[in-house]
Amino acid sequence: MDEYFNNTSQSCGLVPIVEPEVSQDGDHDLEECQRITEKVLATVYKALNDHHVYLEGTLLKPSMVTAGKNSTKKYSVEQVARATVVTLRRTVPTAVPGIMFLSV
């Protein structure tokens, strides 16, 4: 995460899109992905706050919380959606005005 870039882009009137990446490679289950994603998002937002990035002027572009590509356990769309929403509610500050997902 480049907090300097976010501050610089905001000072130029641009909206930084925060796009943390959590790898889907591996055989981890949904709960492990949720735990790691929560840790990543908490770390990202702490760093942005520590560098005085204006969160109200940013957008978040996260990935869905899903099991690893090689996981033997399969999850329903509802389970993935629930894990994703819970993760975002736990970690994304209310000051962030928008969350966008990549369409498929």
N, C-alpha and C positions, 0 to 999 in steps of 0.2 A: 504494500500500500504506500503510495507516494503522497503524503500529506502536503508536501511543498507544492506539488502539482495542483492539488485541490484548492489550496489557498490562492495560488497564482491564477488558476482558471476562474475562480470566483471573483477575484479582483478585476478581471477583464470582462465580467458580466456573463460568463459561461456557467453552465450547470454541470458539475462533475457527476459522473455515474460511477458509483461504487460497485465493483464487480468482483467480490472475493470468490476464489475457486476452491472447491472441495472435490478432489478426484473421485470419480465413480469406479476407478479400477479396483479390483480386489474382490474378496468374498465376504466383506463385512455385511452385517444385517442392518435393518432399518434403524434400530435403536443406537447402534454405534455411529452411523452416519449423523443421526440427530445430535448425539453428544458432541461429535467433532464439529459439526456445523455451528452449534451453539457456542463452542469455544472460539472458533474462528471469528464469528460475527461479534462476539463480546470483545475480542482483542482488537478487531478493526475499529469498532466504535470508540473504544477507549483511546486508541492512538489518534483518531480524528479529533476527539474531544481534547486530548492533551496538546494537540497542535492548533487548537482554537479554530478548527474548520467550522464554518457556519452550516450546521446540519440541516437547517430549514432550506438551504439552497443546494441540497444534494438529492440524488435519487439512488435507490438500491436495485441492483440487477442480480438477484441470487439464483442459485440452482434449486430445483426441488430436492427435498430430503428423500433419498432413495437408497435401497440396498445396493451393494456393489454388483458390478456386471457379472461376476462369477459366483454370486450368492446362490446357494441351493434353496433358500427360503424365498417364496414369492409373496408379494403383498398386493392388496387390492388398491385401486385408485383412491378409495376413501381413506385407507390407512396412510398412504403417501401424503395425501392432502392434509390430513389431520396432523401428521408429524411435521409437515412443513409450516402450517399455520401456528402450531404451538411453538415451534422454534423461533419463528419471526416475532411472535408476541413476547417471548421471553427475552429477546436480545436487541431488537431494533428500537431505538429511542422514538418516542412519540413525535419528536420534532421532525423526523424524516417524513416529507410530504408524499412520497410515492415509492411503490415497489413494482418493478416490471419484470416479467418473465419472458425469456426467449420463446417465441412460438415455434412449433414443430411442423 
